[in-house]
Amino acid sequence: MILLIAEVAGGLVLLYYGGEWLVRGAVSLADRSGASPLIIGLSVVAAGTSAPELFVSLISVWENKPAIAIGNVVGSNIANILLVLGMAALIWPVVARMSVNRWDGPVLIAATAVFCALASFGEIGRLAGIFMILCLGLYLWRSYRLDRKDMQARREIEEEVAELGGDYGPRRIAIYLIAGFAGVIGGAELLVFGAAGIAADFGISEAVIGVTLVAVGTSLPELATAVAAARNRHTELALGNVIGSCIFNILAIIGIVSLVRPLAVPEEILAFDLWVMGGVTLGFIALTLATPRLGRTIGAIMLLCYAAYIVSQFTGLSAMPAMYRPA
């Protein structure tokens, strides 16, 4: 058991730092190639910050552990909204820009609805994966067109890219990229094997481990970014990163993973966790429409809701809906 815990802890550390190095190297390389900060922010940064989730899900499905792969995505989206934004709002009120309600919010709801509809068939196949990746490309193209006209959004993205990148030479960029890839791949291997071992030892399903331990672990970069942004009173940046990460988790990660191998959806995730993810997503976007400023009280409620969700996973409550589904 000690060895399994060490594997999980080591995997989380490697994922965290590997993801950061990968983003820094990729941003610096894109910057040296002459790409605009807006393009870098919308594509390179977004893809890099989702690298931990991507590699964990890829290795999980490759090792025939689809419950961890899909649980990681579902649990990460729930954690991003309730845990990450809840923690940020507890530090400093989160303010939603108008563009969130006009574009990113509706896209997140649509992506979540499509994901849930495809998952309801019990398996997400390669055609569905191609469709999701095409939708991601359309989303990025449209986001670029909109953010190019929105000076506030453009300024925030450029500031984030400036913080993540640097005037590095080719050798340092190569070191960042190699270390980053090695970190996320090695970290994903350790996390998946350690988490699966813990699930087996304690008699917990891999789906539960996926939506809790693995999902929280792969959401650590978003949590660290949100806390730092809240401390600097830039919570609009944290909100944008969380929504972008949730969209990428669905369209990019599920899309890519299902292209590698059709992704079977566990019954317990179908019966409970997908409904929680859908309800949390819809409720969150509705909340930003009703009150663009999410203060400490709302942040505390979000954290309590996340704690209740975690408790439901380990007390058997999350498995109850599956017991009453028709055979």
C-alpha positions as CSV (number, residue, x, y, z in Angstrom):
1,M,0.0,0.0,0.0
2,I,2.8,2.4,0.8
3,L,4.3,1.7,-2.6
4,L,1.0,2.5,-4.3
5,I,0.6,5.8,-2.4
6,A,4.1,6.7,-3.4
7,E,3.3,5.9,-7.0
8,V,0.2,8.2,-6.9
9,A,2.1,11.0,-5.1
10,G,5.1,10.7,-7.5
11,G,2.7,10.7,-10.5
12,L,0.9,13.8,-9.3
13,V,4.2,15.7,-8.8
14,L,5.5,14.7,-12.3
15,L,2.1,15.6,-13.9
16,Y,2.1,19.0,-12.2
17,Y,5.7,20.0,-13.1
18,G,5.7,18.1,-16.5
19,G,2.6,20.0,-17.5
20,E,4.1,23.4,-16.5
21,W,7.4,22.7,-18.4
22,L,5.5,21.5,-21.4
23,V,3.4,24.7,-21.5
24,R,6.5,26.9,-21.1
25,G,8.5,25.1,-23.8
26,A,5.5,25.1,-26.2
27,V,4.7,28.7,-25.6
28,S,8.3,29.8,-26.1
29,L,8.6,27.7,-29.3
30,A,5.4,29.2,-30.7
31,D,6.5,32.7,-29.8
32,R,9.8,32.2,-31.5
33,S,8.0,30.9,-34.6
34,G,6.2,34.2,-34.9
35,A,2.7,33.0,-33.9
36,S,0.5,35.7,-32.3
37,P,-0.1,35.7,-28.6
38,L,-3.8,35.3,-29.2
39,I,-3.3,32.1,-31.2
40,I,-0.8,30.8,-28.6
41,G,-3.2,31.5,-25.7
42,L,-6.2,29.9,-27.4
43,S,-4.4,26.8,-28.6
44,V,-0.9,26.1,-27.2
45,V,-1.7,27.1,-23.6
46,A,-5.1,25.5,-23.6
47,A,-3.8,22.2,-25.0
48,G,-0.7,22.3,-22.7
49,T,-2.8,22.8,-19.5
50,S,-4.9,19.8,-20.5
51,A,-1.9,17.6,-21.1
52,P,-2.1,15.8,-17.7
53,E,-5.8,14.8,-18.3
54,L,-5.0,13.7,-21.9
55,F,-2.0,11.5,-21.0
56,V,-3.8,9.9,-18.0
57,S,-6.8,9.1,-20.1
58,L,-4.7,7.8,-23.0
59,I,-2.7,5.5,-20.8
60,S,-5.8,4.4,-18.9
61,V,-7.6,3.3,-22.1
62,W,-4.5,1.8,-23.5
63,E,-4.2,-0.3,-20.3
64,N,-7.8,-1.3,-20.7
65,K,-9.0,0.8,-17.8
66,P,-11.7,2.9,-19.5
67,A,-13.5,3.7,-16.2
68,I,-10.4,5.7,-15.1
69,A,-10.2,7.4,-18.5
70,I,-13.8,8.6,-18.7
71,G,-14.0,9.2,-14.9
72,N,-11.0,11.4,-15.1
73,V,-12.7,13.7,-17.6
74,V,-16.1,13.7,-15.9
75,G,-14.5,14.2,-12.5
76,S,-12.1,16.9,-13.7
77,N,-15.0,19.0,-15.1
78,I,-16.9,18.7,-11.8
79,A,-13.7,19.6,-9.8
80,N,-12.9,22.5,-12.1
81,I,-16.3,24.2,-11.5
82,L,-17.0,23.3,-7.8
83,L,-13.5,22.9,-6.4
84,V,-11.3,25.2,-8.5
85,L,-13.7,28.1,-8.9
86,G,-15.1,27.6,-5.4
87,M,-11.6,28.0,-4.0
88,A,-10.9,31.1,-6.2
89,A,-14.2,32.7,-5.2
90,L,-13.4,32.1,-1.5
91,I,-10.2,34.1,-1.9
92,W,-11.5,36.9,-4.2
93,P,-14.9,37.3,-6.0
94,V,-15.0,35.7,-9.4
95,V,-16.3,38.1,-12.1
96,A,-17.7,36.7,-15.4
97,R,-17.1,38.7,-18.6
98,M,-19.9,39.2,-21.0
99,S,-18.2,37.0,-23.5
100,V,-18.6,34.1,-21.1
101,N,-22.4,34.3,-21.3
102,R,-22.4,35.0,-25.0
103,W,-20.0,32.4,-26.3
104,D,-18.0,30.2,-23.9
105,G,-20.8,29.4,-21.6
106,P,-23.2,28.2,-24.3
107,V,-20.4,26.2,-26.0
108,L,-19.6,24.5,-22.7
109,I,-23.3,23.5,-22.2
110,A,-23.5,22.3,-25.8
111,A,-20.3,20.2,-25.5
112,T,-21.5,18.7,-22.2
113,A,-24.9,17.9,-23.7
114,V,-23.3,16.2,-26.8
115,F,-20.9,14.3,-24.6
116,C,-23.8,13.0,-22.3
117,A,-25.9,12.1,-25.4
118,L,-23.0,10.1,-26.9
119,A,-22.2,8.4,-23.6
120,S,-25.8,7.3,-23.2
121,F,-25.2,4.7,-25.9
122,G,-22.7,3.0,-23.6
123,E,-19.7,3.6,-25.9
124,I,-18.1,6.5,-27.6
125,G,-16.7,5.4,-30.9
126,R,-14.2,6.7,-33.4
127,L,-16.8,8.6,-35.5
128,A,-17.9,10.4,-32.4
129,G,-14.3,11.2,-31.6
130,I,-13.8,12.8,-35.1
131,F,-17.0,14.8,-34.6
132,M,-15.7,16.2,-31.3
133,I,-12.3,17.1,-32.7
134,L,-14.0,19.0,-35.6
135,C,-16.2,20.8,-33.1
136,L,-13.0,21.7,-31.1
137,G,-11.5,23.2,-34.3
138,L,-14.6,25.2,-34.9
139,Y,-14.7,26.5,-31.3
140,L,-11.0,27.6,-31.5
141,W,-11.5,29.4,-34.8
142,R,-14.6,31.2,-33.6
143,S,-12.9,32.1,-30.3
144,Y,-10.0,33.6,-32.2
145,R,-12.4,35.7,-34.2
146,L,-14.3,36.9,-31.2
147,D,-11.3,37.5,-28.9
148,R,-9.5,39.5,-31.6
149,K,-12.2,42.1,-31.4
150,D,-12.6,42.0,-27.6
151,M,-9.7,44.1,-26.4
152,Q,-10.1,43.1,-22.7
153,A,-10.0,39.4,-23.5
154,R,-7.1,39.9,-25.9
155,R,-5.1,41.8,-23.3
156,E,-5.7,39.1,-20.6
157,I,-4.6,36.4,-23.0
158,E,-1.5,38.3,-24.0
159,E,-0.6,38.9,-20.4
160,E,-1.0,35.2,-19.6
161,V,1.2,34.2,-22.6
162,A,3.8,36.7,-21.5
163,E,3.9,35.2,-18.0
164,L,4.2,31.6,-19.3
165,G,6.6,32.2,-22.1
166,G,10.1,33.6,-22.1
167,D,13.0,34.6,-24.3
168,Y,14.6,31.2,-24.2
169,G,17.1,29.8,-26.6
170,P,16.5,26.6,-28.7
171,R,18.4,24.5,-26.1
172,R,16.3,25.6,-23.2
173,I,13.1,25.2,-25.1
174,A,14.1,21.6,-26.1
175,I,14.9,20.8,-22.4
176,Y,11.5,22.2,-21.4
177,L,9.7,20.2,-24.0
178,I,11.6,16.9,-23.4
179,A,11.3,17.2,-19.6
180,G,7.6,18.2,-20.0
181,F,6.7,15.2,-22.1
182,A,8.7,12.8,-19.9
183,G,7.0,14.3,-16.9
184,V,3.4,14.0,-18.1
185,I,3.9,10.5,-19.6
186,G,5.8,9.2,-16.6
187,G,3.4,10.9,-14.1
188,A,0.4,9.5,-16.0
189,E,1.8,6.0,-15.8
190,L,2.5,6.2,-12.1
191,L,-0.9,7.8,-11.3
192,V,-2.9,5.3,-13.3
193,F,-1.1,2.2,-11.9
194,G,-1.1,3.5,-8.4
195,A,-4.8,4.6,-8.5
196,A,-5.8,1.2,-10.0
197,G,-3.9,-0.6,-7.3
198,I,-5.5,1.4,-4.5
199,A,-8.9,0.7,-6.0
200,A,-8.2,-3.0,-6.1
201,D,-6.8,-3.1,-2.5
202,F,-9.8,-1.2,-1.0
203,G,-12.5,-2.8,-3.2
204,I,-13.4,0.5,-4.8
205,S,-14.4,0.7,-8.4
206,E,-12.0,2.2,-10.9
207,A,-14.8,4.6,-11.9
208,V,-14.9,6.0,-8.3
209,I,-11.1,6.4,-8.3
210,G,-11.3,8.1,-11.7
211,V,-13.8,10.7,-10.8
212,T,-12.1,11.5,-7.4
213,L,-8.4,10.8,-6.9
214,V,-7.3,10.9,-10.5
215,A,-9.6,13.8,-11.5
216,V,-8.5,16.0,-8.6
217,G,-4.9,15.1,-9.3
218,T,-5.1,16.1,-13.0
219,S,-7.0,19.3,-12.0
220,L,-4.1,20.5,-9.7
221,P,-2.6,22.8,-12.5
222,E,-6.0,24.6,-12.9
223,L,-6.3,24.8,-9.1
224,A,-2.9,26.4,-8.7
225,T,-3.5,28.8,-11.5
226,A,-6.9,29.8,-10.1
227,V,-5.5,30.4,-6.6
228,A,-2.6,32.5,-7.9
229,A,-5.0,34.5,-10.1
230,A,-7.4,35.1,-7.1
231,R,-4.6,36.3,-4.9
232,N,-3.7,38.8,-7.6
233,R,-7.3,39.7,-8.0
234,H,-7.5,38.5,-11.6
235,T,-10.3,36.0,-11.2
236,E,-11.7,36.6,-14.6
237,L,-8.5,34.8,-15.9
238,A,-9.2,31.9,-13.6
239,L,-12.8,31.7,-14.9
240,G,-11.7,31.7,-18.5
241,N,-9.1,29.0,-17.9
242,V,-11.6,26.8,-16.1
243,I,-14.3,27.0,-18.8
244,G,-11.7,26.5,-21.5
245,S,-10.3,23.5,-19.7
246,C,-13.8,21.9,-19.3
247,I,-14.4,22.4,-23.1
248,F,-11.0,20.9,-23.9
249,N,-11.6,18.0,-21.6
250,I,-14.7,17.0,-23.5
251,L,-13.9,17.8,-27.1
252,A,-10.1,17.2,-27.2
253,I,-9.5,14.5,-24.6
254,I,-12.6,12.3,-25.2
255,G,-12.2,13.0,-29.0
256,I,-8.6,11.9,-29.1
257,V,-8.9,9.0,-26.7
258,S,-11.9,7.5,-28.5
259,L,-10.0,7.7,-31.8
260,V,-7.2,5.6,-30.2
261,R,-9.8,3.0,-28.9
262,P,-13.6,3.2,-28.6
263,L,-14.4,4.3,-25.0
264,A,-16.8,2.2,-23.0
265,V,-18.8,4.2,-20.4
266,P,-19.3,2.4,-17.0
267,E,-22.8,2.0,-15.8
268,E,-22.3,3.9,-12.6
269,I,-20.9,6.9,-14.4
270,L,-23.9,6.8,-16.7
271,A,-26.4,6.6,-13.9
272,F,-24.9,9.2,-11.6
273,D,-21.7,11.2,-12.4
274,L,-22.8,12.3,-15.9
275,W,-26.0,13.7,-14.4
276,V,-23.9,15.5,-11.7
277,M,-21.6,17.0,-14.3
278,G,-24.5,18.1,-16.5
279,G,-26.3,19.7,-13.5
280,V,-23.2,21.4,-12.2
281,T,-22.3,22.8,-15.6
282,L,-25.9,24.1,-16.3
283,G,-26.2,25.5,-12.8
284,F,-22.9,27.2,-13.0
285,I,-23.6,29.0,-16.3
286,A,-27.1,29.9,-15.0
287,L,-25.5,31.4,-11.9
288,T,-23.1,33.6,-14.0
289,L,-26.1,34.9,-15.9
290,A,-28.0,35.6,-12.7
291,T,-25.1,37.2,-10.8
292,P,-21.9,37.9,-12.7
293,R,-20.0,38.3,-9.4
294,L,-19.5,35.1,-7.5
295,G,-18.5,36.0,-4.0
296,R,-17.2,34.1,-0.9
297,T,-20.6,32.8,0.1
298,I,-21.2,31.2,-3.3
299,G,-17.6,29.9,-3.2
300,A,-18.2,28.3,0.1
301,I,-21.4,26.7,-1.1
302,M,-19.6,25.3,-4.2
303,L,-16.9,23.8,-2.0
304,L,-19.5,22.2,0.2
305,C,-21.3,20.7,-2.8
306,Y,-18.0,19.3,-4.0
307,A,-17.3,17.8,-0.6
308,A,-20.8,16.2,-0.7
309,Y,-20.1,14.8,-4.1
310,I,-16.8,13.2,-2.9
311,V,-18.6,11.7,0.2
312,S,-21.3,10.2,-2.1
313,Q,-18.6,8.3,-4.0
314,F,-17.2,6.6,-0.9
315,T,-20.4,5.9,0.9
316,G,-22.1,4.1,-1.9
317,L,-24.7,6.8,-2.6
318,S,-23.4,7.3,-6.2
319,A,-24.0,3.7,-7.0
320,M,-27.6,3.6,-5.9
321,P,-29.1,5.1,-9.1
322,A,-27.5,2.3,-11.2
323,M,-29.2,-0.3,-9.0
324,Y,-32.6,0.9,-10.2
325,R,-31.9,1.2,-13.9
326,P,-33.8,-1.4,-16.1
327,A,-31.7,-4.3,-17.2
